[in-house]
Amino acid sequence: MGLLDDKVAIITGSGRGIGKAIAKRFVSEGCKVTINDIDVDVCNATAEEINAEGGEAIAVKADVTNPAEVKNMVDKTIEAFGTVHILVNNAGITKDAMIHKMEDKLFKFILDVNLKGTILCTQAVLECMKEQKYGKIVNTASVTGLMGNIGQSNYAAAKGGVIGFTKGIARELALDGIRANCYGPGFIETRLTAVKEEGSDRSGLGIPKGIRDTAIATIPFGAGQPSDVASVALFFASPLSDYVTGEVISISGGQLV
Ligand SMILES: NC(=O)c1ccc[n+]([C@@H]2O[C@H](COP(=O)([O-])OP(=O)(O)OC[C@H]3O[C@@H](n4cnc5c(N)ncnc54)[C@H](O)[C@@H]3O)[C@@H](O)[C@H]2O)c1
């Protein structure tokens, strides 16, 4: 018996990193999963890995900011598994700049992927979840959305928006049996937070070693792993949290204490 037996989940951005850990954790609890990513190679590879290990997964490449691709992702899931019970809005990205240097397109890109993508994917599963009077929406914010971070005003605005959005839909959708919750990871070891060459700029993925070491040193339990986030995602996706909605949990090893 698993916590997610006979359940179907879509996890966006699950080709690698935190999303992949969530997908594998859900599968270990009996869930069927749709692996989604904008990167087709990791998307297919993760679904293949799960199927080879005896789980049930399909891969659907989609950009979460593209309504037609998002609709196709939901349609393909229903075609394969009959329904959708759980949506984990995990796809997200950073691209940093100090506010006085931040171009409009950089602000828009980060708001689009992190916030608009979350909204579009949520809208796309609603018909199905409302019809079955059951659904779990699990959104990904960030500690940065709660306390800010230098060079990440775009990301803080997007993730703060995800928190507000979660509370809004939690109120709206309760009558349909749909719960919506949100977590904010702190410093989790993935390619987003991997070591980047010292002295290189902050506009791409990764963090220069000096800044990274300092950041980790300020966290009581140090850096976290994708599996730490997967545990909280499982709680929000499972019946263990059926009386919980509109909440935000920080997964940050004490960073906010
Ligand atoms: N790693 C951390 O420390 C940390 C901290 C706070 C929040 N987060 C959030 O956790 C989530 C996962 O981050 P991660 O660290 O695993 O990053 P990651 O880069 O390892 O994985 C993110 C995945 O999302 C995919 N993706 C990006 N844009 C997409 C799009 N438009 N459509 C579909 N897929 C897309 C990427 O291809 C990638 O495979 C993100 O929302 C991120 O903002 C991470």
The ligand as an SDF file (V2000), in Angstrom:
LIG
                    3D

 44 48  0  0  0  0  0  0  0  0999 V2000
   17.4250   24.4810   -6.1310 N   0  0  0  0  0  0  0  0  0  0  0  0
   17.0570   25.3560   -5.2150 C   0  0  0  0  0  0  0  0  0  0  0  0
   17.8210   25.6940   -4.2950 O   0  0  0  0  0  0  0  0  0  0  0  0
   15.6990   25.9850   -5.2580 C   0  0  0  0  0  0  0  0  0  0  0  0
   15.3680   26.9040   -4.2510 C   0  0  0  0  0  0  0  0  0  0  0  0
   14.1070   27.4930   -4.2590 C   0  0  0  0  0  0  0  0  0  0  0  0
   13.2020   27.1680   -5.2480 C   0  0  0  0  0  0  0  0  0  0  0  0
   13.5540   26.2820   -6.2160 N   0  0  0  0  0  0  0  0  0  0  0  0
   12.5420   25.9960   -7.2320 C   0  0  0  0  0  0  0  0  0  0  0  0
   12.3940   24.5980   -7.3790 O   0  0  0  0  0  0  0  0  0  0  0  0
   11.9940   24.3050   -8.7270 C   0  0  0  0  0  0  0  0  0  0  0  0
   12.9150   23.2520   -9.3280 C   0  0  0  0  0  0  0  0  0  0  0  0
   14.2400   23.7750   -9.3620 O   0  0  0  0  0  0  0  0  0  0  0  0
   15.5380   22.8780   -9.5240 P   0  0  0  0  0  0  0  0  0  0  0  0
   16.5310   23.4030   -8.5750 O   0  0  0  0  0  0  0  0  0  0  0  0
   15.2000   21.4420   -9.5390 O   0  0  0  0  0  0  0  0  0  0  0  0
   16.0050   23.3590  -10.9710 O   0  0  0  0  0  0  0  0  0  0  0  0
   16.5720   22.5140  -12.2250 P   0  0  0  0  0  0  0  0  0  0  0  0
   17.0820   23.5520  -13.1680 O   0  0  0  0  0  0  0  0  0  0  0  0
   17.4790   21.4420  -11.7720 O   0  0  0  0  0  0  0  0  0  0  0  0
   15.2510   21.8350  -12.8050 O   0  0  0  0  0  0  0  0  0  0  0  0
   14.1960   22.6240  -13.3190 C   0  0  0  0  0  0  0  0  0  0  0  0
   13.6330   21.9430  -14.5550 C   0  0  0  0  0  0  0  0  0  0  0  0
   12.5780   22.7820  -15.0830 O   0  0  0  0  0  0  0  0  0  0  0  0
   12.6850   22.7740  -16.4920 C   0  0  0  0  0  0  0  0  0  0  0  0
   12.0680   23.9710  -17.0620 N   0  0  0  0  0  0  0  0  0  0  0  0
   12.5800   25.2270  -17.0850 C   0  0  0  0  0  0  0  0  0  0  0  0
   11.7600   26.0450  -17.7400 N   0  0  0  0  0  0  0  0  0  0  0  0
   10.6930   25.2900  -18.1420 C   0  0  0  0  0  0  0  0  0  0  0  0
    9.5240   25.5800  -18.8740 C   0  0  0  0  0  0  0  0  0  0  0  0
    9.2750   26.8170  -19.3480 N   0  0  0  0  0  0  0  0  0  0  0  0
    8.6500   24.5730  -19.1070 N   0  0  0  0  0  0  0  0  0  0  0  0
    8.8870   23.3130  -18.6550 C   0  0  0  0  0  0  0  0  0  0  0  0
   10.0080   22.9930  -17.9700 N   0  0  0  0  0  0  0  0  0  0  0  0
   10.8860   23.9730  -17.7190 C   0  0  0  0  0  0  0  0  0  0  0  0
   14.1790   22.7250  -16.7740 C   0  0  0  0  0  0  0  0  0  0  0  0
   14.4810   22.2660  -18.0970 O   0  0  0  0  0  0  0  0  0  0  0  0
   14.6660   21.7860  -15.6810 C   0  0  0  0  0  0  0  0  0  0  0  0
   14.7280   20.4370  -16.1090 O   0  0  0  0  0  0  0  0  0  0  0  0
   11.9930   25.6430   -9.4630 C   0  0  0  0  0  0  0  0  0  0  0  0
   10.6900   26.1860   -9.4750 O   0  0  0  0  0  0  0  0  0  0  0  0
   12.9040   26.5020   -8.6200 C   0  0  0  0  0  0  0  0  0  0  0  0
   12.6270   27.8840   -8.7630 O   0  0  0  0  0  0  0  0  0  0  0  0
   14.7720   25.6860   -6.2430 C   0  0  0  0  0  0  0  0  0  0  0  0
  1  2  1  0
  2  3  2  0
  2  4  1  0
  4  5  1  0
  4 44  2  0
  5  6  2  0
  6  7  1  0
  7  8  2  0
  8  9  1  0
  8 44  1  0
  9 10  1  0
  9 42  1  0
 10 11  1  0
 11 12  1  0
 11 40  1  0
 12 13  1  0
 13 14  1  0
 14 15  2  0
 14 16  1  0
 14 17  1  0
 17 18  1  0
 18 19  2  0
 18 20  1  0
 18 21  1  0
 21 22  1  0
 22 23  1  0
 23 24  1  0
 23 38  1  0
 24 25  1  0
 25 26  1  0
 25 36  1  0
 26 27  1  0
 26 35  1  0
 27 28  2  0
 28 29  1  0
 29 30  1  0
 29 35  2  0
 30 31  1  0
 30 32  2  0
 32 33  1  0
 33 34  2  0
 34 35  1  0
 36 37  1  0
 36 38  1  0
 38 39  1  0
 40 41  1  0
 40 42  1  0
 42 43  1  0
M  CHG  2   8   1  16  -1
M  END
$$$$
